[in-house]
Amino acid sequence: MKIILYIIGFFILSSWLAIPKGYVKKIEKEVLSVFEIQKFSKQVMEFDEVSLSKFSTSFDPSSFFVIANGENRLGYFYYGKARSKADDFDYVVIFDQELIVKKIKILAYREDYGGEITSKRWLRQFAGLTGVDEIKYGSDIKAISGATISAVSMTDAVNDLLKNVAYIQTE
């Protein structure tokens, strides 16, 4: 019986291995808020070899999770990193069932300048995007004075993620 409990515990913990421990609660809070639910389960989405070969090298399949409430698939989330001027920042993108962006949250921004990209108002511009969308910084996404490098990087990261999501949508 103990062995079975250890195995179950391992699988539950391994589904979060791609995400640093300090972000788990933040991501859970965002998911609960977006889907207006009390609890959910998450599992790393499994991809076959054909799908894996289509993804860009910057896409980490072990960071793409299915969100479920019982038997109902509610959506997905992706934990990623993007480059700012001198360091990386961490973010999560939450999708609905149809892989439409519901919300983006910057989990950790480590620069002295450019923190404006963590603004809910600026990040709201990404809501509603799908795998067929390609966005341009400065026209589709508003520029931020003093945060150009980080804002361009976030825009590029979302574009890359959306291209990979397009492959997932065709499965």
C-alpha positions, 0 to 999 in steps of 0.5 A: 500500500505504501508503494502505491501511495509513493507512486501516486505522490511521485506522479502528482509532484512530477507534474509540477517539476517544470515549474519552480516551487515558488510559482505553484501557488501563484499559478494555482491562484490565477487558474482558480480566478480565471475559471472561477472554480474552487479546485482543479487538477493539472497534468502535463499534456502528453504529445506524440513524437510527430507533435514534438518534432513540430514544436520550436526549440524554445517551446518546452512541452513539459511546461504545458499543462491541462487544467481539469475539474473532475472529468471536464477539461477547462483549459490549459496553461503554459509556464515560460521564461523570456529575456529582459535586458540582463535577466530572464523573467517568468510568466504563465499563459492561461488558455481556455478549452479552445486554446484562446488566451484568457490571461497572462501573468508575469510571475517574476520580473528581475530588472530594475527597469521595465517592470511596466510589463507586469501591468494587468492593463498592458497584459490584457492586450494578449487576451483573446489571441489564438494559434492563428494570430501573429502580433506585432509590438508597436502596432498590435501591442502597445509600446512601453517607454522604458520597457522596450526590450522586455515588452518586445521579448514578451510579445515574441514569446507569446508569438512563439507560443501561439505558433506552437499552440497552432500545432496543438489545435490541429491534433 
